[in-house]
C-alpha cells in the first residue's frame, strides 16, 4: 500500500533539505580548509618578508649600502622561522578556531608564536654553532609579528567579502543578553566558521529591544530581535539553519521547548557550554577516575606577568616621554594661545582596588566647564575648545597619561579609569574592573562602543581581565597602532 501524499511530500522535503545541508557542510569544509592553507602560506611569506626587511634595515643602518650584502641568507632564515611559526600556530589550532573578540586573541597568539619561534631559532643556532645574524633577529622580533598581524587583518577582510552565501549557515540565537551579543559578534567576524548570525529571539518579551548592535571596530551591523518563545514557524520564517542557545539563564522548560521547535523546523541546535556566571574565574577540569568535575579559580594573573608588565610600562613611558617632549611643548603652547588657563587638565579618577589618583590630560575644554561631569559625546559640544576638537579627534589629549604610567598609577593597557561619582554607582560586577590597573588603551576604546559609556559595555573589560597576558597587552597595543593609523575609525 502506498504512503499517503502528505507523508511522501514530507519525506521528499526532508530528503531535499538533508541533501542541501550536506552540500553546505561540504562547501563550508572546503572553504575552511582552503582558508587554512592560504592563511598558513601568508604567515610563511610574512615571516620571510619580515626577515628580509630586518636584514635590509640592519645593513642600511650599519653600512648605509644594502648592495654590500645579499638577502639570500635572510630569506633562508625567514623560511626557517616561517616553518616553525606555521607549525606552532597549527598546533595551537589557530587555523581552525574563530577569530575572537575584535581579533585580539588571534593577534595575541600570532605575536606570541612569532616571538617564540625567533627565540627558539637563536637558541638552536647557538647550540649548533650556526652563524646566525644575531643583531638582525631582534629587529625581526618586532617586524615579523607586526607584518603577520597586518596580514591577518587584510586576509580576514578579504575572506568576509569572498565567502558566498551557499557556504554559510544562518544562525538564530535564543537568549539575548551580553553573552548573545558577544557570541553573535564573534560569529559575524569569523568567516572561516561559516556561521552567519541573522537574528536574536529574546527569552524575556518584556526586556526585548528592536535590535541588538554587534560588537566590533566600526561599521558594525545589528541583529533584529524577536520575542520568544521559539516556534518552528518562527525559525522557518528566518530561514535558520541552526538555533544557538546563548544564555545560561534559560530554564529547563525553555530549553526543551526551543529544542523541540528546532527539531520540528529540521535545524541543528547548539547549546551553551560555559560557566553560568559572567565572573572572572578560570575553569579548571579535575578528572576523578573517569568522572570529570569543573572548578573555578581566581584569575589573579601570574606574578611574572605583573613584573614584566610594570617593567615594560616604565621603559616604554620613559622612552615615549623623552621622544615626544617637543610635541608636548608644541601642544602646550597651542592650548595657551587658543584659550586662557592651564594647558594640563587634572582630574581625580578611581584606580586599582578603588584607590584615587590624579589623571593628567591636555586641556581640551574651557576652564568654565564643570570639572566632574559626563564627558562630551560630540565634537560640537560647546565646552570643547578649537584646539581641543583636534586633540580629542586624534587622542593627543591622552598623551600626558604617560606620566601616570611612569608613576605607576596607570598602565599602557587596562580598563579606562572612571570618575568617582560614576564608580560609586557601579554594581558588584562593574566593580570587577578595579581588580587591575587602569590603562591608556583597552578593548573598549578600540571598539565602536567607545561612543557609549564604559559601564554600559563592561564585557570588554571583563574579557580583558579574564584573558590578560603579556602578549594580549602587546596585541592590544598593535591594534591601537593600526587603529590610530586608520584615523581612529
C-alpha positions as CSV (number, residue, x, y, z in Angstrom):
1,X,0.0,0.0,0.0
2,X,1.4,3.4,-1.0
3,X,2.1,6.0,1.7
4,X,-0.3,9.0,2.0
5,X,0.5,12.0,-0.1
6,X,1.4,14.2,2.9
7,X,3.9,11.5,4.2
8,X,5.5,11.3,0.8
9,X,5.6,15.1,0.5
10,X,7.2,15.5,3.9
11,X,9.7,12.7,3.2
12,X,10.7,14.3,-0.1
13,X,11.0,17.8,1.5
14,X,13.1,16.3,4.3
15,X,15.4,14.5,1.8
16,X,15.9,17.7,-0.2
17,X,16.7,19.6,3.0
18,X,19.1,16.9,4.1
19,X,21.0,17.0,0.8
20,X,21.1,20.8,0.9
21,X,22.6,20.8,4.3
22,X,25.1,18.1,3.3
23,X,26.2,20.1,0.3
24,X,26.5,23.2,2.6
25,X,28.7,21.3,5.1
26,X,31.0,20.0,2.3
27,X,31.2,23.5,0.9
28,X,31.9,25.0,4.3
29,X,34.6,22.4,5.0
30,X,36.2,23.1,1.6
31,X,36.2,26.8,2.3
32,X,37.7,26.4,5.8
33,X,40.4,24.1,4.6
34,X,41.2,26.5,1.7
35,X,41.3,29.4,4.2
36,X,43.7,27.5,6.4
37,X,46.1,26.8,3.6
38,X,46.0,30.4,2.3
39,X,46.5,31.7,5.9
40,X,49.4,29.3,6.5
41,X,51.0,30.4,3.3
42,X,50.5,34.1,4.1
43,X,52.0,33.6,7.5
44,X,55.0,31.8,6.0
45,X,55.6,34.6,3.4
46,X,55.2,37.3,6.1
47,X,58.0,35.7,8.1
48,X,60.2,35.6,5.0
49,X,59.4,39.2,4.2
50,X,60.0,40.3,7.8
51,X,63.4,38.7,8.0
52,X,64.4,40.2,4.6
53,X,63.2,43.6,5.8
54,X,65.1,43.2,9.1
55,X,68.2,42.3,7.1
56,X,67.7,45.4,4.9
57,X,67.3,47.7,7.9
58,X,70.3,46.3,9.7
59,X,72.6,46.7,6.7
60,X,71.3,50.1,5.8
61,X,71.8,51.4,9.4
62,X,75.2,49.8,9.9
63,X,76.8,50.5,6.4
64,X,74.4,52.7,4.6
65,X,74.7,50.4,1.5
66,X,72.3,47.5,1.1
67,X,74.2,46.2,-2.0
68,X,77.1,45.1,0.1
69,X,75.2,42.1,1.5
70,X,72.7,39.8,-0.4
71,X,69.4,38.8,1.3
72,X,69.6,35.1,0.3
73,X,70.7,34.1,3.8
74,X,68.0,36.3,5.4
75,X,65.3,34.7,3.2
76,X,66.5,31.2,4.2
77,X,66.4,32.2,7.9
78,X,62.9,33.7,7.3
79,X,61.8,30.4,5.7
80,X,63.0,28.5,8.8
81,X,61.2,30.9,11.1
82,X,58.1,30.7,8.9
83,X,58.1,26.9,9.1
84,X,58.3,27.0,12.9
85,X,55.6,29.6,13.1
86,X,53.2,27.7,10.9
87,X,53.8,24.5,12.8
88,X,53.2,26.2,16.2
89,X,50.2,28.1,15.0
90,X,48.7,24.9,13.6
91,X,49.4,23.1,16.9
92,X,47.6,25.9,18.7
93,X,44.6,25.4,16.4
94,X,44.7,29.0,15.1
95,X,43.8,27.9,11.6
96,X,40.6,26.2,12.7
97,X,39.3,28.3,15.6
98,X,37.3,31.6,15.4
99,X,39.0,34.9,15.5
100,X,37.6,36.0,18.8
101,X,36.6,39.4,20.2
102,X,38.0,42.1,17.9
103,X,40.5,39.6,16.6
104,X,42.6,40.3,19.7
105,X,43.2,36.6,20.6
106,X,44.2,36.0,17.0
107,X,46.8,38.7,17.2
108,X,47.9,37.7,20.7
109,X,48.7,34.1,19.5
110,X,50.4,35.4,16.4
111,X,52.7,37.7,18.4
112,X,53.5,35.0,21.0
113,X,54.3,32.3,18.4
114,X,56.4,34.6,16.2
115,X,58.5,35.7,19.2
116,X,58.9,32.1,20.5
117,X,60.0,31.0,17.0
118,X,62.7,33.6,16.7
119,X,64.0,33.0,20.2
120,X,63.9,29.2,19.5
121,X,65.9,29.8,16.3
122,X,68.5,31.8,18.2
123,X,68.9,29.1,20.9
124,X,69.2,26.2,18.3
125,X,71.7,28.3,16.3
126,X,73.8,28.9,19.4
127,X,73.7,25.3,20.4
128,X,74.7,24.1,16.9
129,X,77.2,26.8,16.4
130,X,75.4,28.2,13.4
131,X,76.4,31.6,12.1
132,X,73.1,33.5,12.6
133,X,72.8,37.3,12.3
134,X,72.1,37.8,16.0
135,X,71.7,41.5,15.7
136,X,69.1,41.3,12.9
137,X,66.9,38.8,14.7
138,X,65.9,41.3,17.5
139,X,64.7,43.6,14.7
140,X,62.8,40.8,13.2
141,X,61.2,40.1,16.6
142,X,59.3,43.4,16.1
143,X,58.8,43.3,12.3
144,X,57.5,39.8,11.8
145,X,54.7,40.0,14.3
146,X,53.6,43.4,13.0
147,X,53.6,42.1,9.4
148,X,51.7,39.0,10.4
149,X,49.1,41.0,12.4
150,X,48.5,43.3,9.4
151,X,48.4,40.4,7.0
152,X,45.7,38.6,9.1
153,X,43.6,41.8,9.2
154,X,43.7,42.0,5.4
155,X,43.1,38.3,4.9
156,X,40.0,38.2,7.1
157,X,38.6,41.3,5.4
158,X,39.1,39.6,2.0
159,X,37.6,36.3,3.3
160,X,34.5,38.2,4.5
161,X,34.0,39.6,1.0
162,X,34.7,36.3,-0.8
163,X,32.5,34.0,1.2
164,X,29.4,33.1,-0.8
165,X,26.0,32.6,0.7
166,X,25.9,28.8,0.0
167,X,28.9,28.3,2.3
168,X,27.1,30.0,5.2
169,X,24.7,28.5,7.8
170,X,22.2,31.0,9.1
171,X,22.3,31.1,12.9
172,X,19.5,32.3,15.2
173,X,20.4,33.0,18.8
174,X,18.0,32.3,21.7
175,X,18.5,34.1,25.0
176,X,19.7,37.7,24.3
177,X,21.9,39.4,26.9
178,X,25.6,40.1,26.8
179,X,26.6,36.6,26.0
180,X,24.4,36.6,22.9
181,X,25.9,39.8,21.8
182,X,29.4,38.6,22.2
183,X,28.8,35.2,20.6
184,X,27.0,36.6,17.6
185,X,29.6,39.4,17.1
186,X,32.4,36.8,17.1
187,X,30.5,34.7,14.5
188,X,30.0,37.8,12.4
189,X,33.8,38.5,12.3
190,X,34.8,34.8,11.9
191,X,34.3,34.0,8.2
192,X,36.2,30.6,8.5
193,X,33.4,29.2,10.7
194,X,30.8,29.7,8.0
195,X,28.1,30.7,10.6
196,X,26.1,33.9,9.8
197,X,24.1,35.3,12.7
198,X,20.8,36.6,11.4
199,X,18.5,37.2,14.4
200,X,18.0,37.1,18.1
201,X,15.0,35.7,19.9
202,X,14.7,37.2,23.4
203,X,13.6,34.7,26.1
204,X,12.0,37.6,28.0
205,X,9.5,39.5,25.9
206,X,9.3,42.3,28.5
207,X,13.0,43.1,28.0
208,X,13.2,42.6,24.3
209,X,14.5,45.5,22.2
210,X,14.0,46.1,18.5
211,X,17.6,45.3,17.6
212,X,21.0,44.3,19.1
213,X,24.1,46.1,18.0
214,X,27.1,44.0,17.1
215,X,30.5,44.5,18.8
216,X,33.3,45.5,16.6
217,X,35.7,48.2,15.5
218,X,33.5,50.1,13.1
219,X,30.7,49.7,10.6
220,X,29.1,47.3,12.9
221,X,25.8,45.8,11.9
222,X,22.8,44.9,14.1
223,X,20.7,41.8,14.7
224,X,16.9,42.1,14.7
225,X,15.4,40.9,18.0
226,X,12.2,38.9,18.1
227,X,10.2,37.8,21.1
228,X,10.0,34.3,22.4
229,X,9.1,31.6,23.0
230,X,10.7,29.9,20.0
231,X,8.5,28.3,17.4
232,X,9.2,26.1,14.4
233,X,7.3,28.6,12.2
234,X,9.4,31.5,13.5
235,X,12.7,29.6,12.7
236,X,11.5,28.7,9.2
237,X,10.5,32.3,8.5
238,X,14.0,33.4,9.5
239,X,15.4,30.6,7.2
240,X,17.5,29.4,10.1
241,X,20.0,26.5,9.7
242,X,21.0,26.5,13.4
243,X,19.4,27.6,16.7
244,X,22.1,28.6,19.2
245,X,21.1,28.7,22.9
246,X,23.3,31.5,24.2
247,X,22.0,32.2,27.7
248,X,22.8,30.4,30.9
249,X,19.6,31.8,32.4
250,X,17.2,29.7,30.2
251,X,15.0,27.4,32.3
252,X,14.8,23.6,31.5
253,X,11.3,24.2,30.1
254,X,12.5,27.0,27.8
255,X,15.4,24.8,26.6
256,X,13.1,21.8,26.0
257,X,10.6,23.9,24.1
258,X,13.4,25.6,22.0
259,X,14.9,22.2,21.2
260,X,11.6,20.8,20.1
261,X,10.9,23.8,17.9
262,X,14.3,23.3,16.2
263,X,13.6,19.6,15.6
264,X,10.3,20.4,14.1
265,X,11.9,23.0,11.8
266,X,14.6,20.4,10.9
267,X,17.6,22.5,12.0
268,X,20.5,21.9,14.3
269,X,20.7,23.1,18.0
270,X,23.9,24.3,19.7
271,X,24.0,24.5,23.5
272,X,26.0,26.9,25.7
273,X,28.8,25.1,27.5
274,X,30.3,27.7,29.7
275,X,30.1,28.6,33.4
276,X,26.8,30.1,34.3
277,X,28.2,33.3,35.9
278,X,30.0,36.0,34.0
279,X,32.7,36.2,36.5
280,X,36.5,36.5,36.3
281,X,37.3,32.9,37.3
282,X,39.1,30.5,35.1
283,X,37.7,27.0,34.8
284,X,39.9,24.1,35.7
285,X,39.0,20.4,35.0
286,X,39.5,17.7,37.5
287,X,39.3,14.0,36.5
288,X,38.5,11.5,39.2
289,X,38.7,8.0,37.9
290,X,37.0,9.0,34.6
291,X,34.5,11.4,36.2
292,X,35.0,15.0,35.2
293,X,34.5,17.9,37.5
294,X,34.9,21.6,36.9
295,X,36.1,24.1,39.5
296,X,36.7,27.8,39.3
297,X,39.8,29.6,40.5
298,X,40.6,33.3,40.8
299,X,42.4,34.7,37.8
300,X,44.8,37.0,39.6
301,X,47.4,37.0,36.9
302,X,50.8,35.4,37.4
303,X,53.4,37.4,39.3
304,X,55.9,37.2,36.5
305,X,53.4,38.9,34.2
306,X,52.8,41.7,36.7
307,X,56.6,42.3,37.0
308,X,57.1,42.2,33.2
309,X,54.1,44.5,32.6
310,X,55.4,47.1,35.1
311,X,58.9,47.0,33.6
312,X,57.6,47.5,30.1
313,X,55.3,50.3,31.3
314,X,58.3,52.1,32.9
315,X,60.7,51.6,30.0
316,X,58.1,52.5,27.3
317,X,56.6,55.5,29.1
318,X,60.1,56.9,29.8
319,X,61.2,56.5,26.2
320,X,58.0,58.0,24.8
321,X,58.1,61.0,27.2
322,X,61.7,61.7,26.0
323,X,60.8,61.2,22.4
324,X,57.6,63.2,22.4
325,X,58.9,66.1,24.6
326,X,58.9,68.6,21.6
327,X,55.3,67.6,20.7
328,X,54.3,68.2,24.4
329,X,55.8,71.7,24.3
330,X,54.0,72.5,20.9
331,X,50.6,71.3,22.2
332,X,51.0,73.2,25.4
333,X,51.7,76.4,23.5
334,X,48.8,75.9,21.2
335,X,46.4,75.3,24.1
336,X,47.5,78.5,25.9
337,X,47.2,80.5,22.7
338,X,43.7,79.1,22.0
339,X,42.1,79.8,25.4
340,X,43.1,81.1,28.8
341,X,44.0,78.7,31.5
342,X,46.5,75.9,32.2
343,X,47.5,73.5,29.4
344,X,47.1,70.4,31.7
345,X,43.8,69.1,32.9
346,X,44.0,67.3,36.3
347,X,41.1,65.2,37.5
348,X,40.6,62.6,40.2
349,X,39.9,59.1,39.0
350,X,39.4,55.7,40.5
351,X,42.3,53.3,40.1
352,X,43.2,49.8,41.1
353,X,41.4,48.4,44.1
354,X,39.4,51.7,44.4
355,X,42.5,53.9,45.1
356,X,42.0,57.5,43.9
357,X,44.7,59.2,41.7
358,X,45.0,62.3,39.6
359,X,44.8,61.7,35.9
360,X,46.6,64.0,33.6
361,X,45.4,65.2,30.2
362,X,45.9,68.1,27.8
363,X,43.1,70.5,28.5
364,X,40.5,70.3,25.6
365,X,37.7,72.2,27.2
366,X,37.2,75.8,28.5
367,X,38.1,76.3,32.2
368,X,34.5,77.3,32.8
369,X,33.3,73.8,32.1
370,X,32.4,71.7,35.1
371,X,35.3,69.6,36.2
372,X,33.3,66.5,37.1
373,X,30.5,65.9,34.6
374,X,29.6,63.5,31.8
375,X,32.2,63.6,29.0
376,X,31.2,65.2,25.7
377,X,29.8,62.7,23.2
378,X,30.1,65.2,20.2
379,X,32.9,67.3,18.8
380,X,30.4,70.1,18.6
381,X,29.9,70.3,22.4
382,X,30.3,74.0,23.3
383,X,32.5,73.1,26.2
384,X,35.3,72.0,23.8
385,X,37.9,74.5,22.6
386,X,39.0,74.7,18.9
387,X,42.3,73.0,19.6
388,X,40.5,70.7,21.9
389,X,38.5,69.3,19.0
390,X,41.7,68.3,17.2
391,X,43.2,66.9,20.4
392,X,40.2,64.7,21.1
393,X,39.8,63.5,17.5
394,X,43.4,62.4,17.4
395,X,43.5,61.2,21.1
396,X,46.6,63.5,21.6
397,X,44.9,64.9,24.8
398,X,45.6,61.5,26.4
399,X,49.4,61.8,25.9
400,X,50.2,63.2,29.4
401,X,48.9,59.9,30.9
402,X,52.3,58.6,30.0
403,X,53.4,60.4,33.2
404,X,50.7,58.4,35.1
405,X,52.1,55.2,33.6
406,X,55.6,56.1,34.6
407,X,54.5,56.9,38.2
408,X,52.6,53.6,38.4
409,X,49.0,54.9,38.8
410,X,48.2,53.7,35.3
411,X,49.4,51.1,32.8
412,X,49.7,51.3,29.0
413,X,46.9,48.7,28.7
414,X,44.0,48.3,31.0
415,X,40.4,49.4,31.6
416,X,39.8,53.1,31.3
417,X,39.5,54.8,34.7
418,X,36.2,56.3,35.7
419,X,35.3,59.4,37.7
420,X,34.4,58.8,41.4
421,X,30.8,59.8,41.0
422,X,30.3,57.2,38.3
423,X,32.3,54.5,40.1
424,X,30.1,55.0,43.2
425,X,27.0,53.8,41.2
426,X,28.7,50.6,39.9
427,X,27.3,47.3,40.9
428,X,29.4,44.4,42.1
429,X,30.0,43.1,38.6
430,X,31.1,46.5,37.2
431,X,33.5,47.0,40.2
432,X,35.4,44.0,39.0
433,X,37.1,46.4,36.6
434,X,39.1,47.7,39.6
435,X,40.9,44.4,40.1
436,X,43.6,45.6,37.6
437,X,45.4,48.9,37.0
438,X,43.6,51.3,34.6
439,X,45.2,51.9,31.2
440,X,45.6,54.4,28.4
441,X,44.2,52.0,25.8
442,X,41.9,49.0,26.1
443,X,39.5,46.8,24.1
444,X,36.5,49.2,24.7
445,X,38.5,52.1,23.3
446,X,39.2,50.2,20.1
447,X,35.5,49.2,19.6
448,X,32.6,51.0,18.1
449,X,31.1,51.0,21.6
450,X,33.5,53.7,22.7
451,X,30.8,56.2,21.8
452,X,28.7,54.8,24.7
453,X,29.6,54.9,28.5
454,X,32.2,52.4,29.6
455,X,30.0,50.9,32.4
456,X,27.3,50.0,29.7
457,X,29.9,47.9,27.9
458,X,31.5,46.1,30.8
459,X,32.1,42.9,28.7
460,X,35.2,44.3,27.0
461,X,37.0,44.9,30.3
462,X,35.9,41.6,31.8
463,X,37.1,39.8,28.7
464,X,40.5,41.5,29.0
465,X,40.8,40.8,32.8
466,X,39.9,37.2,32.3
467,X,42.4,36.6,29.4
468,X,45.2,39.2,30.1
469,X,48.8,38.3,29.4
470,X,51.9,40.0,28.1
471,X,51.1,39.0,24.5
472,X,47.4,40.1,25.0
473,X,48.7,43.5,26.0
474,X,51.1,43.6,23.0
475,X,48.2,42.6,20.7
476,X,46.0,45.5,22.0
477,X,48.9,47.9,21.5
478,X,49.4,46.7,17.9
479,X,45.6,47.1,17.3
480,X,45.8,50.5,18.8
481,X,48.6,51.5,16.5
482,X,46.6,50.2,13.4
483,X,43.5,51.9,14.7
484,X,45.4,55.2,15.0
485,X,46.9,54.8,11.5
486,X,43.4,54.4,10.2
487,X,42.4,57.7,11.7
488,X,40.5,56.2,14.7
489,X,37.6,55.0,12.5
